Amino acid sequence: MHLCFLWQPAAPRAVPPHRPAAIIPPQQKYDTYANAKNALENVNAVAWANDNTEVIAFALQNPGYTVGIPSLGSQDTIAPAVTKGNESLLNWINEEIISLADENFFHKDYEETLVDTYGADYEDSLVVEGGVTAQ
């Protein structure tokens, strides 16, 4: 996952040209995704920074919003976890992930289950096949 930004380019806000700072409201912190999304929808905010999966899904499902900066910072991946010291399970999972790459399993699964949420344009940046991330 990356941090990325979403904004509503045509936010309906009349601002006199001599006061450009009034376009951008003061930075706010929201404790929940729902509050942040409500602020965007009610034009109390003009941008939202969050992990890319949240921002991409929101923009895709809410017309008028754009993912303005698709990637910022280091990339993190979501992966299975095992109890520390359980080498046999860890090795088995790693071997399965590698073997599933031969059949393009994770891309197929994305297309069957997640393409409606994140869209086809982001598939290659969101899916890690065979446990190998692009550098």
VEXBA-602008 format. One record per atom (N, C-alpha, C, O, CB): residue number from 1; chain; atom name; x negated, y negated, z. Coordinates in nm, 2 decimals, padded with zeros to 4 digits. Atoms other than C-alpha are relative to their C-alpha. Glycine has a CB too. Layout:
REM residues N
PT NUM A CA X Y Z
...
END
This chain:
REM residues 135
PT 1 A N -00.08 00.12 00.00
PT 1 A CA 00.00 00.00 00.00
PT 1 A C -00.09 -00.12 00.00
PT 1 A O -00.20 -00.12 00.05
PT 1 A CB 00.10 00.00 00.12
PT 2 A N 00.07 00.13 00.00
PT 2 A CA -00.11 -00.36 -00.06
PT 2 A C 00.10 -00.10 00.06
PT 2 A O 00.22 -00.08 00.06
PT 2 A CB -00.04 -00.04 -00.14
PT 3 A N -00.08 00.12 -00.03
PT 3 A CA 00.02 -00.68 00.08
PT 3 A C 00.03 -00.07 -00.13
PT 3 A O -00.06 -00.09 -00.21
PT 3 A CB -00.07 -00.09 00.11
PT 4 A N -00.03 00.08 00.12
PT 4 A CA 00.21 -00.87 -00.19
PT 4 A C 00.10 -00.10 00.04
PT 4 A O 00.17 -00.10 00.14
PT 4 A CB 00.04 00.09 -00.11
PT 5 A N -00.09 00.11 -00.03
PT 5 A CA 00.43 -01.17 -00.22
PT 5 A C 00.11 00.00 -00.10
PT 5 A O 00.10 00.04 -00.22
PT 5 A CB -00.08 -00.14 -00.02
PT 6 A N -00.12 00.01 00.08
PT 6 A CA 00.78 -01.22 -00.35
PT 6 A C 00.05 -00.14 00.01
PT 6 A O 00.04 -00.20 00.12
PT 6 A CB 00.11 00.11 00.05
PT 7 A N -00.06 00.13 -00.01
PT 7 A CA 00.94 -01.54 -00.44
PT 7 A C 00.12 -00.02 -00.09
PT 7 A O 00.13 00.06 -00.19
PT 7 A CB -00.10 -00.11 -00.02
PT 8 A N -00.12 00.03 00.09
PT 8 A CA 01.26 -01.68 -00.59
PT 8 A C -00.04 -00.13 -00.07
PT 8 A O -00.04 -00.24 -00.02
PT 8 A CB 00.13 -00.02 00.09
PT 9 A N 00.06 00.11 00.07
PT 9 A CA 01.12 -01.91 -00.86
PT 9 A C 00.10 -00.12 -00.02
PT 9 A O 00.06 -00.23 -00.02
PT 9 A CB -00.04 00.04 -00.14
PT 10 A N -00.10 00.11 00.02
PT 10 A CA 01.44 -02.11 -00.91
PT 10 A C 00.08 -00.02 00.13
PT 10 A O 00.21 -00.04 00.12
PT 10 A CB 00.09 00.03 -00.12
PT 11 A N -00.07 00.02 -00.12
PT 11 A CA 01.53 -02.16 -00.55
PT 11 A C 00.08 -00.13 -00.01
PT 11 A O 00.01 -00.24 -00.03
PT 11 A CB -00.09 00.00 00.13
PT 12 A N -00.08 00.12 00.02
PT 12 A CA 01.82 -02.42 -00.55
PT 12 A C -00.03 -00.10 00.11
PT 12 A O 00.04 -00.09 00.22
PT 12 A CB 00.14 00.04 -00.01
PT 13 A N 00.03 00.09 -00.10
PT 13 A CA 01.67 -02.70 -00.36
PT 13 A C -00.04 -00.13 -00.07
PT 13 A O -00.14 -00.14 -00.14
PT 13 A CB -00.12 00.05 00.10
PT 14 A N 00.03 00.13 00.06
PT 14 A CA 01.67 -03.07 -00.46
PT 14 A C -00.10 -00.07 00.08
PT 14 A O -00.07 -00.10 00.20
PT 14 A CB 00.13 -00.08 -00.02
PT 15 A N 00.11 00.07 -00.08
PT 15 A CA 01.35 -03.24 -00.36
PT 15 A C -00.04 -00.12 -00.09
PT 15 A O -00.07 -00.11 -00.20
PT 15 A CB -00.12 00.09 00.03
PT 16 A N 00.05 00.12 00.07
PT 16 A CA 01.25 -03.60 -00.46
PT 16 A C -00.14 00.03 -00.04
PT 16 A O -00.22 00.08 00.03
PT 16 A CB 00.01 -00.12 00.08
PT 17 A N 00.14 -00.03 00.05
PT 17 A CA 00.93 -03.59 -00.67
PT 17 A C -00.11 -00.06 00.08
PT 17 A O -00.22 -00.01 00.08
PT 17 A CB -00.01 -00.05 -00.14
PT 18 A N 00.10 00.07 -00.08
PT 18 A CA 00.75 -03.82 -00.43
PT 18 A C -00.02 00.08 00.13
PT 18 A O -00.10 00.04 00.22
PT 18 A CB 00.04 -00.14 00.03
PT 19 A N 00.02 -00.08 -00.12
PT 19 A CA 00.79 -03.55 -00.15
PT 19 A C -00.02 00.15 -00.03
PT 19 A O 00.07 00.23 00.01
PT 19 A CB 00.13 -00.02 00.09
PT 20 A N 00.02 -00.14 00.04
PT 20 A CA 00.65 -03.23 -00.29
PT 20 A C -00.02 00.10 00.12
PT 20 A O 00.02 00.22 00.10
PT 20 A CB -00.12 00.02 -00.09
PT 21 A N 00.01 -00.09 -00.11
PT 21 A CA 00.57 -03.09 00.05
PT 21 A C 00.13 00.05 00.06
PT 21 A O 00.14 00.15 00.12
PT 21 A CB -00.08 -00.07 00.12
PT 22 A N -00.13 -00.04 -00.04
PT 22 A CA 00.94 -03.07 00.12
PT 22 A C 00.05 00.12 -00.07
PT 22 A O 00.14 00.19 -00.02
PT 22 A CB 00.10 -00.11 -00.02
PT 23 A N -00.04 -00.12 00.07
PT 23 A CA 00.96 -02.79 -00.13
PT 23 A C -00.02 00.13 00.08
PT 23 A O 00.06 00.22 00.08
PT 23 A CB -00.07 00.01 -00.14
PT 24 A N 00.04 -00.11 -00.08
PT 24 A CA 00.79 -02.55 00.10
PT 24 A C 00.03 -00.02 00.15
PT 24 A O -00.03 -00.11 00.21
PT 24 A CB -00.15 00.03 -00.02
PT 25 A N -00.03 00.01 -00.14
PT 25 A CA 00.94 -02.50 00.44
PT 25 A C -00.11 00.04 00.09
PT 25 A O -00.20 00.11 00.04
PT 25 A CB 00.13 00.08 00.04
PT 26 A N 00.11 -00.05 -00.09
PT 26 A CA 00.72 -02.45 00.74
PT 26 A C -00.01 00.15 00.01
PT 26 A O 00.09 00.22 -00.01
PT 26 A CB 00.01 -00.06 00.14
PT 27 A N 00.02 -00.15 -00.01
PT 27 A CA 00.57 -02.10 00.78
PT 27 A C 00.08 00.05 00.12
PT 27 A O 00.08 -00.01 00.22
PT 27 A CB -00.15 00.04 00.01
PT 28 A N -00.09 -00.06 -00.11
PT 28 A CA 00.81 -01.88 00.98
PT 28 A C -00.04 00.15 00.01
PT 28 A O -00.09 00.21 -00.08
PT 28 A CB 00.15 -00.01 -00.04
PT 29 A N 00.02 -00.14 -00.03
PT 29 A CA 00.76 -01.54 01.14
PT 29 A C 00.14 00.06 00.03
PT 29 A O 00.21 00.01 00.11
PT 29 A CB -00.10 00.02 00.12
PT 30 A N -00.12 -00.07 -00.03
PT 30 A CA 01.05 -01.30 01.13
PT 30 A C -00.03 00.14 00.06
PT 30 A O -00.12 00.21 00.01
PT 30 A CB 00.09 00.01 -00.13
PT 31 A N 00.03 -00.13 -00.07
PT 31 A CA 01.07 -01.00 01.36
PT 31 A C 00.06 00.12 -00.07
PT 31 A O 00.02 00.23 -00.04
PT 31 A CB 00.05 -00.01 00.14
PT 32 A N -00.05 -00.12 00.07
PT 32 A CA 01.27 -00.78 01.13
PT 32 A C 00.01 -00.03 -00.15
PT 32 A O 00.01 -00.14 -00.20
PT 32 A CB 00.14 00.03 00.05
PT 33 A N -00.01 00.01 00.15
PT 33 A CA 01.29 -00.71 00.75
PT 33 A C 00.14 -00.07 -00.03
PT 33 A O 00.14 -00.16 -00.12
PT 33 A CB -00.01 00.13 -00.06
PT 34 A N -00.13 00.06 00.03
PT 34 A CA 01.66 -00.81 00.77
PT 34 A C 00.00 -00.15 00.02
PT 34 A O 00.06 -00.22 -00.07
PT 34 A CB 00.11 00.06 00.09
PT 35 A N 00.00 00.14 -00.02
PT 35 A CA 01.59 -01.15 00.91
PT 35 A C -00.08 -00.07 -00.11
PT 35 A O -00.05 -00.18 -00.16
PT 35 A CB -00.07 -00.03 00.13
PT 36 A N 00.08 00.05 00.11
PT 36 A CA 01.32 -01.21 00.65
PT 36 A C 00.07 -00.01 -00.13
PT 36 A O 00.07 -00.11 -00.21
PT 36 A CB -00.13 00.08 -00.02
PT 37 A N -00.08 -00.01 00.12
PT 37 A CA 01.54 -01.10 00.37
PT 37 A C 00.12 -00.10 00.00
PT 37 A O 00.15 -00.17 -00.10
PT 37 A CB 00.06 00.14 -00.03
PT 38 A N -00.11 00.10 -00.01
PT 38 A CA 01.83 -01.32 00.50
PT 38 A C -00.05 -00.14 -00.02
PT 38 A O 00.01 -00.22 -00.08
PT 38 A CB 00.06 00.01 00.14
PT 39 A N 00.06 00.13 00.02
PT 39 A CA 01.60 -01.62 00.51
PT 39 A C -00.02 -00.03 -00.15
PT 39 A O 00.00 -00.14 -00.20
PT 39 A CB -00.13 -00.01 00.07
PT 40 A N 00.01 00.01 00.14
PT 40 A CA 01.52 -01.56 00.14
PT 40 A C 00.13 -00.03 -00.07
PT 40 A O 00.14 -00.12 -00.15
PT 40 A CB -00.07 00.12 -00.06
PT 41 A N -00.13 00.01 00.06
PT 41 A CA 01.88 -01.51 00.04
PT 41 A C 00.07 -00.13 00.03
PT 41 A O 00.14 -00.18 -00.05
PT 41 A CB 00.08 00.12 00.04
PT 42 A N -00.06 00.12 -00.04
PT 42 A CA 01.99 -01.82 00.23
PT 42 A C -00.09 -00.12 -00.03
PT 42 A O -00.05 -00.24 00.01
PT 42 A CB 00.03 00.00 00.15
PT 43 A N 00.09 00.10 00.05
PT 43 A CA 01.70 -02.03 00.08
PT 43 A C -00.06 -00.07 00.12
PT 43 A O -00.09 -00.19 00.11
PT 43 A CB 00.07 -00.10 -00.09
PT 44 A N 00.08 00.06 -00.11
PT 44 A CA 01.55 -02.09 00.43
PT 44 A C -00.14 00.04 -00.01
PT 44 A O -00.23 -00.01 00.07
PT 44 A CB 00.06 00.05 00.13
PT 45 A N 00.13 -00.04 00.03
PT 45 A CA 01.24 -01.93 00.29
PT 45 A C -00.01 00.01 -00.16
PT 45 A O 00.08 00.04 -00.23
PT 45 A CB -00.04 00.14 00.06
PT 46 A N 00.02 -00.01 00.14
PT 46 A CA 01.09 -01.94 -00.06
PT 46 A C -00.10 00.11 -00.04
PT 46 A O -00.12 00.14 -00.16
PT 46 A CB -00.06 -00.13 -00.05
PT 47 A N 00.09 -00.11 00.03
PT 47 A CA 00.84 -01.65 -00.03
PT 47 A C 00.00 00.09 00.11
PT 47 A O 00.03 00.06 00.23
PT 47 A CB -00.15 -00.06 -00.03
PT 48 A N 00.01 -00.10 -00.11
PT 48 A CA 00.79 -01.33 00.16
PT 48 A C -00.12 00.08 -00.03
PT 48 A O -00.14 00.14 -00.14
PT 48 A CB 00.13 00.09 00.00
PT 49 A N 00.12 -00.08 00.01
PT 49 A CA 00.46 -01.15 00.22
PT 49 A C 00.03 00.13 00.08
PT 49 A O 00.07 00.12 00.20
PT 49 A CB -00.13 -00.07 00.05
PT 50 A N -00.02 -00.13 -00.07
PT 50 A CA 00.49 -00.78 00.31
PT 50 A C -00.07 00.11 -00.08
PT 50 A O -00.14 00.08 -00.18
PT 50 A CB 00.15 00.03 00.01
PT 51 A N 00.07 -00.11 00.07
PT 51 A CA 00.36 -00.44 00.20
PT 51 A C 00.08 00.01 -00.14
PT 51 A O 00.19 -00.01 -00.15
PT 51 A CB 00.00 00.13 00.07
PT 52 A N -00.05 00.00 00.13
PT 52 A CA 00.41 -00.38 -00.17
PT 52 A C 00.13 00.08 -00.02
PT 52 A O 00.21 00.04 -00.10
PT 52 A CB -00.10 00.05 -00.10
PT 53 A N -00.11 -00.08 00.02
PT 53 A CA 00.67 -00.11 -00.14
PT 53 A C 00.13 -00.07 00.04
PT 53 A O 00.23 -00.06 -00.03
PT 53 A CB -00.01 00.13 00.08
PT 54 A N -00.12 00.08 -00.04
PT 54 A CA 00.92 -00.34 00.04
PT 54 A C 00.03 -00.11 -00.10
PT 54 A O 00.14 -00.13 -00.14
PT 54 A CB -00.03 -00.06 00.14
PT 55 A N -00.02 00.12 00.09
PT 55 A CA 00.86 -00.64 -00.19
PT 55 A C 00.05 00.05 -00.13
PT 55 A O 00.14 -00.01 -00.19
PT 55 A CB -00.13 -00.08 -00.01
PT 56 A N -00.03 -00.05 00.13
PT 56 A CA 00.88 -00.44 -00.51
PT 56 A C 00.15 00.05 00.00
PT 56 A O 00.23 00.01 -00.09
PT 56 A CB -00.09 00.12 -00.04
PT 57 A N -00.14 -00.05 -00.01
PT 57 A CA 01.21 -00.27 -00.40
PT 57 A C 00.10 -00.11 00.01
PT 57 A O 00.20 -00.11 -00.06
PT 57 A CB 00.02 00.10 00.12
PT 58 A N -00.09 00.12 -00.02
PT 58 A CA 01.36 -00.60 -00.29
PT 58 A C 00.02 -00.07 -00.13
PT 58 A O 00.13 -00.11 -00.17
PT 58 A CB -00.05 -00.09 00.11
PT 59 A N -00.01 00.08 00.12
PT 59 A CA 01.28 -00.78 -00.61
PT 59 A C 00.08 00.08 -00.11
PT 59 A O 00.15 00.02 -00.19
PT 59 A CB -00.14 -00.03 -00.06
PT 60 A N -00.07 -00.08 00.10
PT 60 A CA 01.41 -00.49 -00.83
PT 60 A C 00.15 00.00 00.03
PT 60 A O 00.23 00.01 -00.07
PT 60 A CB -00.06 00.14 00.00
PT 61 A N -00.14 -00.02 -00.04
PT 61 A CA 01.74 -00.47 -00.64
PT 61 A C 00.07 -00.14 00.02
PT 61 A O 00.19 -00.14 00.05
PT 61 A CB 00.01 00.08 00.12
PT 62 A N -00.06 00.13 -00.02
PT 62 A CA 01.80 -00.85 -00.61
PT 62 A C -00.04 -00.09 -00.11
PT 62 A O -00.15 -00.15 -00.11
PT 62 A CB -00.05 -00.06 00.14
PT 63 A N 00.03 00.08 00.12
PT 63 A CA 01.81 -01.03 -00.94
PT 63 A C -00.04 -00.15 00.04
PT 63 A O 00.02 -00.20 00.13
PT 63 A CB 00.12 -00.01 -00.10
PT 64 A N 00.05 00.14 -00.02
PT 64 A CA 01.63 -01.37 -00.95
PT 64 A C -00.13 00.00 00.08
PT 64 A O -00.19 -00.11 00.10
PT 64 A CB 00.11 -00.07 00.07
PT 65 A N 00.12 00.00 -00.08
PT 65 A CA 01.34 -01.26 -00.73
PT 65 A C -00.11 00.06 -00.08
PT 65 A O -00.09 00.15 -00.17
PT 65 A CB 00.02 00.08 00.13
PT 66 A N 00.11 -00.04 00.08
PT 66 A CA 00.99 -01.20 -00.87
PT 66 A C -00.11 00.04 00.10
PT 66 A O -00.14 -00.03 00.19
PT 66 A CB -00.05 -00.11 -00.10
PT 67 A N 00.12 -00.04 -00.08
PT 67 A CA 00.69 -01.01 -00.73
PT 67 A C -00.11 -00.09 -00.06
PT 67 A O -00.16 -00.07 -00.17
PT 67 A CB -00.04 00.15 -00.02
PT 68 A N 00.09 00.10 00.05
PT 68 A CA 00.45 -01.30 -00.77
PT 68 A C -00.15 00.04 00.01
PT 68 A O -00.23 00.01 -00.08
PT 68 A CB 00.01 -00.13 00.07
PT 69 A N 00.13 -00.05 -00.01
PT 69 A CA 00.13 -01.15 -00.64
PT 69 A C 00.01 00.15 00.03
PT 69 A O 00.04 00.19 00.15
PT 69 A CB -00.08 -00.08 00.12
PT 70 A N -00.03 -00.14 -00.02
PT 70 A CA 00.15 -00.77 -00.68
PT 70 A C -00.10 00.07 00.09
PT 70 A O -00.07 00.18 00.14
PT 70 A CB 00.00 00.07 -00.13
PT 71 A N 00.10 -00.07 -00.08
PT 71 A CA -00.16 -00.68 -00.48
PT 71 A C -00.09 -00.10 00.06
PT 71 A O -00.14 -00.20 00.00
PT 71 A CB -00.08 00.10 -00.09
PT 72 A N 00.09 00.09 -00.08
PT 72 A CA -00.37 -00.86 -00.21
PT 72 A C -00.06 00.08 00.11
PT 72 A O 00.02 00.15 00.19
PT 72 A CB 00.08 -00.12 00.05
PT 73 A N 00.06 -00.07 -00.11
PT 73 A CA -00.62 -00.71 00.02
PT 73 A C -00.03 00.15 -00.03
PT 73 A O -00.02 00.19 -00.15
PT 73 A CB 00.09 00.00 00.12
PT 74 A N 00.04 -00.14 00.03
PT 74 A CA -00.73 -00.35 00.06
PT 74 A C 00.12 00.09 -00.01
PT 74 A O 00.23 00.06 00.03
PT 74 A CB -00.09 00.05 00.12
PT 75 A N -00.11 -00.10 00.03
PT 75 A CA -00.53 -00.05 -00.05
PT 75 A C 00.00 00.10 00.11
PT 75 A O -00.10 00.16 00.15
PT 75 A CB -00.02 00.06 -00.14
PT 76 A N -00.02 -00.11 -00.10
PT 76 A CA -00.39 00.19 00.21
PT 76 A C 00.09 00.10 -00.07
PT 76 A O 00.18 00.06 -00.15
PT 76 A CB 00.06 -00.06 00.13
PT 77 A N -00.09 -00.11 00.05
PT 77 A CA -00.23 00.52 00.13
PT 77 A C 00.08 00.06 00.11
PT 77 A O 00.04 00.07 00.22
PT 77 A CB -00.08 00.10 -00.08
PT 78 A N -00.08 -00.08 -00.10
PT 78 A CA 00.04 00.72 00.30
PT 78 A C -00.03 00.14 -00.03
PT 78 A O -00.02 00.19 -00.15
PT 78 A CB 00.16 -00.04 -00.02
PT 79 A N 00.04 -00.14 00.02
PT 79 A CA -00.06 01.08 00.35
PT 79 A C 00.04 00.08 00.12
PT 79 A O 00.07 00.02 00.23
PT 79 A CB -00.16 00.01 -00.02
PT 80 A N -00.03 -00.09 -00.11
PT 80 A CA 00.02 01.38 00.56
PT 80 A C -00.10 -00.01 00.11
PT 80 A O -00.22 -00.04 00.09
PT 80 A CB 00.02 00.14 -00.04
PT 81 A N 00.10 00.00 -00.12
PT 81 A CA -00.14 01.40 00.91
PT 81 A C 00.02 00.13 00.07
PT 81 A O 00.12 00.20 00.07
PT 81 A CB 00.03 -00.12 00.10
PT 82 A N 00.00 -00.12 -00.07
PT 82 A CA -00.23 01.70 01.11
PT 82 A C -00.07 -00.02 00.14
PT 82 A O -00.14 -00.12 00.16
PT 82 A CB -00.08 00.12 -00.07
PT 83 A N 00.06 00.01 -00.13
PT 83 A CA -00.33 01.75 01.47
PT 83 A C -00.15 00.01 -00.01
PT 83 A O -00.20 00.10 -00.08
PT 83 A CB 00.06 00.11 00.10
PT 84 A N 00.15 -00.01 00.00
PT 84 A CA -00.69 01.68 01.54
PT 84 A C -00.05 00.13 00.03
PT 84 A O -00.01 00.20 00.13
PT 84 A CB -00.06 -00.11 00.09
PT 85 A N 00.06 -00.13 -00.02
PT 85 A CA -00.89 01.99 01.51
PT 85 A C 00.06 00.12 -00.07
PT 85 A O 00.01 00.23 -00.07
PT 85 A CB 00.00 00.03 00.15
PT 86 A N -00.07 -00.11 00.08
PT 86 A CA -00.64 02.19 01.30
PT 86 A C -00.05 00.00 -00.14
PT 86 A O 00.01 -00.03 -00.24
PT 86 A CB 00.15 -00.03 00.00
PT 87 A N 00.07 -00.01 00.13
PT 87 A CA -00.89 02.25 01.02
PT 87 A C 00.07 00.08 -00.10
PT 87 A O 00.07 00.05 -00.22
PT 87 A CB -00.14 00.04 00.02
PT 88 A N -00.06 -00.09 00.09
PT 88 A CA -00.70 02.54 00.87
PT 88 A C 00.12 -00.07 -00.07
PT 88 A O 00.14 -00.06 -00.19
PT 88 A CB 00.05 00.13 00.06
PT 89 A N -00.12 00.07 00.06
PT 89 A CA -00.38 02.33 00.82
PT 89 A C -00.05 -00.12 -00.09
PT 89 A O 00.00 -00.14 -00.20
PT 89 A CB 00.09 -00.05 00.11
PT 90 A N 00.05 00.11 00.08
PT 90 A CA -00.58 02.03 00.70
PT 90 A C -00.06 00.05 -00.14
PT 90 A O -00.03 -00.01 -00.24
PT 90 A CB -00.11 -00.07 00.08
PT 91 A N 00.06 -00.06 00.13
PT 91 A CA -00.77 02.24 00.44
PT 91 A C 00.11 00.05 -00.09
PT 91 A O 00.10 00.02 -00.21
PT 91 A CB -00.10 00.11 00.03
PT 92 A N -00.11 -00.05 00.08
PT 92 A CA -00.45 02.40 00.32
PT 92 A C 00.08 -00.11 -00.07
PT 92 A O 00.10 -00.11 -00.19
PT 92 A CB 00.10 00.08 00.09
PT 93 A N -00.07 00.12 00.06
PT 93 A CA -00.27 02.06 00.27
PT 93 A C -00.09 -00.06 -00.10
PT 93 A O -00.04 -00.09 -00.21
PT 93 A CB 00.03 -00.10 00.11
PT 94 A N 00.09 00.06 00.10
PT 94 A CA -00.57 01.92 00.09
PT 94 A C -00.01 00.08 -00.13
PT 94 A O -00.01 00.03 -00.24
PT 94 A CB -00.14 -00.02 00.06
PT 95 A N 00.00 -00.09 00.12
PT 95 A CA -00.59 02.22 -00.14
PT 95 A C 00.13 00.00 -00.08
PT 95 A O 00.13 00.00 -00.20
PT 95 A CB -00.03 00.15 00.05
PT 96 A N -00.13 00.01 00.06
PT 96 A CA -00.22 02.20 -00.21
PT 96 A C 00.01 -00.13 -00.08
PT 96 A O 00.06 -00.13 -00.19
PT 96 A CB 00.11 00.01 00.10
PT 97 A N -00.01 00.13 00.07
PT 97 A CA -00.24 01.83 -00.30
PT 97 A C -00.08 00.00 -00.13
PT 97 A O -00.04 -00.04 -00.23
PT 97 A CB -00.05 -00.11 00.10
PT 98 A N 00.09 -00.01 00.12
PT 98 A CA -00.53 01.90 -00.54
PT 98 A C 00.07 00.09 -00.10
PT 98 A O 00.07 00.06 -00.22
PT 98 A CB -00.14 00.05 00.04
PT 99 A N -00.06 -00.10 00.10
PT 99 A CA -00.35 02.20 -00.70
PT 99 A C 00.13 -00.06 -00.06
PT 99 A O 00.16 -00.03 -00.18
PT 99 A CB 00.03 00.13 00.07
PT 100 A N -00.12 00.06 00.05
PT 100 A CA -00.03 02.00 -00.74
PT 100 A C -00.02 -00.10 -00.11
PT 100 A O 00.06 -00.13 -00.20
PT 100 A CB 00.09 -00.06 00.11
PT 101 A N 00.04 00.10 00.11
PT 101 A CA -00.21 01.75 -00.96
PT 101 A C 00.00 00.06 -00.14
PT 101 A O 00.03 00.00 -00.23
PT 101 A CB -00.14 -00.06 00.03
PT 102 A N 00.00 -00.07 00.13
PT 102 A CA -00.24 02.01 -01.23
PT 102 A C 00.13 00.00 -00.07
PT 102 A O 00.14 00.00 -00.19
PT 102 A CB -00.05 00.15 00.02
PT 103 A N -00.14 00.00 00.06
PT 103 A CA 00.14 02.00 -01.28
PT 103 A C 00.06 -00.14 00.01
PT 103 A O 00.17 -00.16 -00.02
PT 103 A CB 00.09 00.10 00.07
PT 104 A N -00.05 00.14 -00.01
PT 104 A CA 00.16 01.62 -01.23
PT 104 A C 00.12 -00.01 00.10
PT 104 A O 00.21 -00.09 00.07
PT 104 A CB 00.04 -00.05 -00.14
PT 105 A N -00.11 -00.01 -00.09
PT 105 A CA 00.38 01.69 -00.93
PT 105 A C 00.05 -00.13 00.06
PT 105 A O 00.17 -00.16 00.06
PT 105 A CB -00.04 00.09 00.11
PT 106 A N -00.04 00.12 -00.07
PT 106 A CA 00.37 01.36 -00.76
PT 106 A C 00.06 -00.11 -00.09
PT 106 A O 00.15 -00.18 -00.05
PT 106 A CB -00.12 -00.06 00.07
PT 107 A N -00.06 00.09 00.09
PT 107 A CA 00.45 01.16 -01.07
PT 107 A C 00.14 00.05 -00.04
PT 107 A O 00.23 -00.03 -00.05
PT 107 A CB -00.09 -00.01 -00.13
PT 108 A N -00.13 -00.05 00.02
PT 108 A CA 00.74 01.39 -01.15
PT 108 A C 00.10 -00.03 00.11
PT 108 A O 00.21 -00.06 00.09
PT 108 A CB -00.01 00.15 -00.03
PT 109 A N -00.08 00.02 -00.12
PT 109 A CA 00.87 01.36 -00.80
PT 109 A C 00.04 -00.15 00.01
PT 109 A O 00.16 -00.18 00.04
PT 109 A CB -00.07 00.04 00.13
PT 110 A N -00.03 00.14 00.00
PT 110 A CA 00.85 00.98 -00.82
PT 110 A C 00.11 -00.03 -00.10
PT 110 A O 00.20 -00.10 -00.07
PT 110 A CB -00.13 -00.08 -00.04
PT 111 A N -00.10 00.02 00.11
PT 111 A CA 01.04 00.98 -01.15
PT 111 A C 00.14 00.05 00.04
PT 111 A O 00.24 00.00 00.00
PT 111 A CB -00.04 00.06 -00.13
PT 112 A N -00.13 -00.06 -00.04
PT 112 A CA 01.31 01.20 -00.99
PT 112 A C 00.06 -00.07 00.12
PT 112 A O 00.19 -00.07 00.13
PT 112 A CB -00.02 00.15 00.02
PT 113 A N -00.06 00.04 -00.13
PT 113 A CA 01.35 01.03 -00.66
PT 113 A C -00.02 -00.15 00.03
PT 113 A O 00.05 -00.21 00.10
PT 113 A CB -00.06 00.07 00.11
PT 114 A N 00.03 00.14 -00.04
PT 114 A CA 01.19 00.68 -00.65
PT 114 A C 00.00 -00.11 -00.11
PT 114 A O 00.00 -00.22 -00.08
PT 114 A CB -00.14 00.00 00.06
PT 115 A N 00.01 00.10 00.11
PT 115 A CA 01.20 00.52 -00.99
PT 115 A C 00.12 -00.10 00.01
PT 115 A O 00.10 -00.22 -00.03
PT 115 A CB 00.01 00.07 -00.14
PT 116 A N -00.11 00.10 -00.02
PT 116 A CA 01.54 00.36 -00.91
PT 116 A C -00.03 -00.10 00.11
PT 116 A O 00.02 -00.21 00.10
PT 116 A CB 00.13 00.08 00.03
PT 117 A N 00.04 00.09 -00.11
PT 117 A CA 01.39 00.20 -00.60
PT 117 A C -00.11 -00.09 -00.04
PT 117 A O -00.10 -00.21 -00.01
PT 117 A CB -00.03 00.08 00.12
PT 118 A N 00.12 00.08 00.03
PT 118 A CA 01.06 00.08 -00.73
PT 118 A C -00.02 -00.03 -00.15
PT 118 A O -00.10 -00.12 -00.18
PT 118 A CB -00.12 00.07 00.05
PT 119 A N 00.02 00.03 00.14
PT 119 A CA 01.09 00.09 -01.11
PT 119 A C -00.11 00.08 -00.06
PT 119 A O -00.21 00.12 00.01
PT 119 A CB -00.01 -00.14 -00.02
PT 120 A N 00.10 -00.08 00.08
PT 120 A CA 00.88 00.26 -01.38
PT 120 A C -00.13 -00.08 -00.01
PT 120 A O -00.24 -00.03 -00.02
PT 120 A CB 00.05 00.03 -00.13
PT 121 A N 00.12 00.08 00.01
PT 121 A CA 00.64 -00.04 -01.40
PT 121 A C -00.10 00.02 00.11
PT 121 A O -00.22 -00.01 00.08
PT 121 A CB 00.04 -00.15 -00.01
PT 122 A N 00.09 -00.01 -00.12
PT 122 A CA 00.49 00.03 -01.06
PT 122 A C -00.05 00.15 00.03
PT 122 A O -00.12 00.17 00.12
PT 122 A CB 00.06 -00.06 00.12
PT 123 A N 00.03 -00.14 -00.02
PT 123 A CA 00.46 00.41 -01.09
PT 123 A C -00.15 00.03 00.02
PT 123 A O -00.19 00.09 00.12
PT 123 A CB 00.06 00.09 -00.11
PT 124 A N 00.14 -00.04 00.00
PT 124 A CA 00.09 00.43 -01.16
PT 124 A C -00.07 -00.07 00.12
PT 124 A O -00.18 -00.02 00.16
PT 124 A CB -00.07 -00.04 -00.13
PT 125 A N 00.07 00.07 -00.11
PT 125 A CA 00.00 00.18 -00.88
PT 125 A C 00.05 00.06 00.13
PT 125 A O -00.02 00.04 00.24
PT 125 A CB 00.03 -00.15 00.00
PT 126 A N -00.06 -00.05 -00.13
PT 126 A CA 00.22 00.36 -00.62
PT 126 A C -00.03 00.15 00.02
PT 126 A O -00.03 00.20 00.13
PT 126 A CB 00.14 -00.02 00.00
PT 127 A N 00.01 -00.15 -00.01
PT 127 A CA 00.16 00.73 -00.70
PT 127 A C -00.15 00.04 00.00
PT 127 A O -00.23 00.00 -00.09
PT 127 A CB 00.07 00.07 -00.12
PT 128 A N 00.13 -00.06 00.00
PT 128 A CA -00.16 00.91 -00.60
PT 128 A C 00.01 00.14 -00.03
PT 128 A O 00.08 00.22 00.04
PT 128 A CB -00.07 -00.02 00.15
PT 129 A N 00.00 -00.14 00.05
PT 129 A CA -00.21 01.23 -00.79
PT 129 A C -00.12 00.07 00.04
PT 129 A O -00.23 00.03 00.01
PT 129 A CB 00.02 00.01 -00.15
PT 130 A N 00.11 -00.08 -00.03
PT 130 A CA -00.43 01.50 -00.66
PT 130 A C -00.09 -00.05 00.12
PT 130 A O -00.20 00.00 00.14
PT 130 A CB -00.09 00.02 -00.11
PT 131 A N 00.07 00.06 -00.12
PT 131 A CA -00.54 01.30 -00.35
PT 131 A C -00.11 -00.09 -00.04
PT 131 A O -00.19 -00.13 00.05
PT 131 A CB -00.06 00.11 00.07
PT 132 A N 00.11 00.09 00.04
PT 132 A CA -00.77 01.08 -00.56
PT 132 A C 00.06 -00.14 -00.03
PT 132 A O 00.15 -00.15 -00.12
PT 132 A CB -00.07 00.06 -00.13
PT 133 A N -00.04 00.14 00.02
PT 133 A CA -00.71 00.70 -00.55
PT 133 A C -00.08 -00.07 -00.11
PT 133 A O -00.20 -00.04 -00.11
PT 133 A CB 00.01 -00.08 00.13
PT 134 A N 00.07 00.08 00.10
PT 134 A CA -00.81 00.47 -00.83
PT 134 A C -00.09 -00.10 00.07
PT 134 A O -00.04 -00.16 00.17
PT 134 A CB 00.09 -00.07 -00.11
PT 135 A N 00.09 00.09 -00.06
PT 135 A CA -01.11 00.26 -00.73
PT 135 A C 00.01 -00.14 -00.06
PT 135 A O -00.06 -00.23 -00.01
PT 135 A CB -00.14 00.05 00.01
END
